[in-house]
C-alpha cells in the first residue's frame, strides 16, 4: 500500500492463489492448481502447448497415451471434395517431462481454458482416498457424484486416471510352445462405468460451425499398453492412420495365403506351416512341439540350436530322429 508503483508478478500471484486454495480446500488431485503451475514454472519445464482451437469440430473425447507419448484428440473433419465429415485423430506429442498425471495437469488446464471450461475435475486414487471410498459402493457413489456435478455445468471436462482406477493384472504361464503372458482388467465394474461415461461425451454445434452450446469433455489417461488397446476398442475410439496400417498388416499376416513360387503351395505368413505332422525333440532337457512344413524354400523347419551352424532339417532328415525322440519319451507324454 505504501508503494504506489508496486505490481504483483506472476509468481507472487500464484503463491497468493495457492494459499487461498489451501484455505478453502480447493484441490486438484492432492494439490492446488496454482501450486502445480508454480512448480512447473520454477523447474523451468514450461513448454509450448498446442491449443484446442475452433478450427475443428471436436467430439469431446481425449485419450492420453503415456507410453507412446501422445495426446489423441478425436475430431470430425471434412475431407477435401467430400460432403460429409469423417472422424479423425489430432495428435499432440507430449513433452519429455510429461510422464505422469501431475505433469499433465498444466496441459489439461490449458485445454480447458481454450474451450472456456467452467469445471475441470480429476478422478484418481487421491480423490477416492479423500472421500473415504474404500469399498466398491462408496467408490461408485464418488464417481457418480463427480459425473453428476460435471454435467450440471454447460462446459465441463472430467479426467480419469484409468491405470489407478482400474488396474491391470498380468500372469505368466508355461506351455509346450514356450512362456506366454496374459493381461486382464482388475476392477471390471469401475472400468465398465468409466467406459460408459466416456461414451456420454457431447459437444453441440450450430449448423456445422464451431459455435458450441454444450461441451462435455472426457479425458482418459492410460499408461498400460493392454489397457490402452482394450479401452480404445471398447469405446470405439477412432484409430490413427498408423494404427490402421498396423492392423491391416497384422490381418494380412494372419489371413492372407501366400504362394511359394518354387513349390507352388500356399502358406500363411504368421503360421509359416502347411503340413500337419508333428515332431518332438529335446533341447536343453525341455521337450517342445514343432509343426513341420512341406516346402524347403521358406522357413517352417527345426534348427539345431546347439550346433555351430544352423542346419535346416527338412522332412526326410527329420522324420527318423523325431521318431527316435518319441520312442524315448515318457509313457503317455505324446
N, C-alpha and C positions, 0 to 999 in steps of 0.2 A: 504493500500500500504506500510505503514511503517513496518507492522508486516508480515514478510515473512511466518510465520507459521500459520497465521490466516486462518481458514476454515469456510465456510458458512454452518451452520447446517440446518436441515430440516425445522424447524420453520421459521428461517430467510429467507430461500428460498421461502417459501410460502408467507411471507409478501411482499417480493420483487415482486413476481409474481402477487400478489393481486393488488399492486399499478400500475403495468404495465397494467393489465387487466382493471382496472378502468379508466386509462388514455385513452385507446383506445376503451372503451365501449364494451369489450368482456365479455358479461354477460351470465350466465346460470341461467335461471329463472330471479329473480330480483337481484341476487348477482353474484359475481365471483366464479368460481370453487375453486380457491386457498383459498378464504375466508371460504367457506363451509368446506373444508378439515381441515383448521386450527381450526375452531370452534369445529368440532368433536374431533380433537386431544386434544385441551385444556380442553374439557369437560370429557376427559377420556372415550369416548364412542367407541373407536376403537375395533372392533371385527374381528374374522376370517370370511372372506367372501369366499364362495365357488367359484371356478373358472369355466369358460366355456372352458373346455379342448377340445382337438381334439379327445377324445375317442368316441364321439358321432357325428352323422350326424344330425345337427340341422335344423329346418325348418325356423328359424328366428323369431318365434312368442313367445312372453313372456307376461304372464298375472300376475300382482301383486295383490294379494288379501289382502288388508289392514285389513279387518275384521277378516279373518281367520288366518292371519299372515304367509302367504306363498308366495313364488315366484314359479310360474309354467312355466317351460321351455319345449316347445314341441320339440321332437326329434324323429328321425327314428332309431329304434333299431332292430337288427337282433336277433330273438329268437333262443334258442338252438334247433337244429335239423330242423330249417326252412330255406328255400332257399331265401325267400324274407324278406324285412324289414317291421316292423309294427310301426305305430305311437304310441308313449308313452309319459308320462309326467315325467320330473325330477323335484322334489320338493326341494326347499331350504327354510328352516324355517327362518323367519325374526327375528331379534333381538328385545329386548324389547323396544329399543329407536326408532326403525324404524316404526313410526306410521303416518308419513305424507310424502309428496313428497320430501321435502327438506332433510329429514333424509335418503331418499333412494338414493340420488344423488351419494354418495360415492360408494354404491354398484353398481349402474348402470355404473359409471365411471370405476370401476374395471372390470365389464363385458366387456365394450368397449375396455379396454386395453388388456384383454385376447385375444380378437378377432382382435386386431390391427385395430380398427375402426378409420377412418380418420375424421369423422364428427359425433358428438353427439348433438342432438337437443332436447329441451324440449318444448312442445307445451302446454301452460296453459293460465290462465287468465292474468298473468303478461306479457306474450308475446303479447296477443291481446291488452292489455292496452298500451304497449309501441309502438305499431304500429297504435294506434288510431282506432282500429277496433271496433267501437261502433254500426255498423249496420251489417246486415247479409251479404251484398255484400262485405264489407271490410273484414269481418271475413273469408269468403271463399277465398278471394284473398290472405290473410295471410297464411291460411292453404295450399293453392296450392303452393305459393312461397316456403314455408318451405319444402314441399314434393319434389318439383322440384329440390330444392337445394340438398336435401339428395340423390336423385337418380343420381345426377351428379357425385357423388363420387363412387369409386369401392366398398368401405366398409363404411357403414353408419348405424347409429342407431337413430331412431326417437321415442320419448317418449311422450305419450298422457296422460294428467291428465283428465280422462274421466268424473269424477264426476263434475269437474269445468267447462268443456267444454259443457257437455250435460245437467246434472241436472236431478233430479227425482222428480216428483210431486206425493204426497200421499194424498188420500182423504178417508174419513170415511163415511159410510152410515149405517143407521139402517134398519133392516128388521124384519120379524116375526121370523127369525132364529137367531137373535142377531146382533151385530155390526160387520161389515166387513171392511177391509182396502184394497184399490186398489192402485196400483202404475202405473205410466206411464212416458215415456221419455218426457222431456220438449222440448229440441231443436232437433227435429226429423231429420231435414236436416243435421245438423252437425254430428249427430250420424250416419246417413247413409254414409256420406263422410268418417268419420274415420273408419267405418267398412270396406268400400271398400279399403282404403289404407292399412288396417291391412291384408287384403287378398292378397295384392300385394307383401308381403314379399317373398324373394327368396334368397337361398344360393346354389351356383353351386359347385358341386363336380366332381372330375375326377375319373371315373371308380370305383365309390363307396367308394373311400378313402376320408379322411378328409383333402384333399388338395383343398382349395376353390379358386375360381376365383372371384366371386361377392358375397358380403354379404350385404343384406339389411334387417336390423332388425327393428322390431316394438314392442314397449312395451306399454301395456295398464295398467295404474294404476287405480284400482277401489276399492272403499270402500263400496258403497251401495250394499247389497246382491241382490236386484232385478236387478240392472243394471249389476252386475257380471253374474248372471244366463242368462239374456237376451242376453248379448254380446257374451258369450261363445257359446250359441246355434246358434246365427246368423252367427258367423264366423266359426262354426263347429270346435271349439277348442276341442282337444282331452280330454276326461274325465279321471279323476284319477280312480284307482281301487275302492276307497271308494265311489266315486260318482256313479260309475256303480252299485255297490251293493245297494246303497240307492235308485237309480232309479228303479232297479228291485224289491226292496221291496215295493215301492210306487205302482208300476204297479200291483204287486201281490195283494195288499190290495184293489185296485180299480177294479180289473177284475176277479180274481180267485174266483170260487164258493167253499165254504166250506160246508161240510155236517155235520149237527149236529148228533152225534152218538146216541142221545136219541129220538129226534123227527123225525129223518130221512129226514129232509127237508134241503134245500140249502139256504145259505145266503152269502152276500159279507161283508167282514170284515169292510170296510170303512163305508158302509151304515148301516150294522147291522140291516136290516129290511127285512121282507118278505111280510107283509100284506099291503094293500092299503087303509085301513080305516084310518080316521083322527079323532083325539080327541083334544079338546081345554080346556085349564084350565087357571085360573087366579093365578098368583104367584107374590105377591108384586105389585098388580094392573097393571101388564104387561101381556097382552094376548099373548100366544105363541102357536105354532102349532107343534104337535109331531106326527111322523109316527110310528104306532104300529107294533110290530112283532107278530108272532104267536107261537113262541117257548118259553117256560118258562125256558129253560136250558141255554140260553145265553142272554146277555143284548139286550134290544131293547124296554124297557118299561119306564113308567113315575115313577119318585120318588117324594115324597112329601118333598121338601127341608126344609119346616118349621117344620116338625115333628122331635121329638127327635131321632127316629131311621129311617133309610132309608128303608121304607117298599116298596116292589115291588108290583106294581099294574098290575096284569095280565088281560087278556081280559074281563072275566066275571065281575070282580070287578070294572073295569074302565069304561065300556060302559055306565052304568047308570049315574055316576057323570058327565061324559063327556057330555051326552045329556042334563043334567041339566044346565051346563055352556052355552051350545049353546042356550038353551031357554032364558036365561037371558042376552045374549049378545045384543048389539045394533043392531037394524034392519038393515039387509043387510050386516053386517060385515062378516058373514060367508056364 
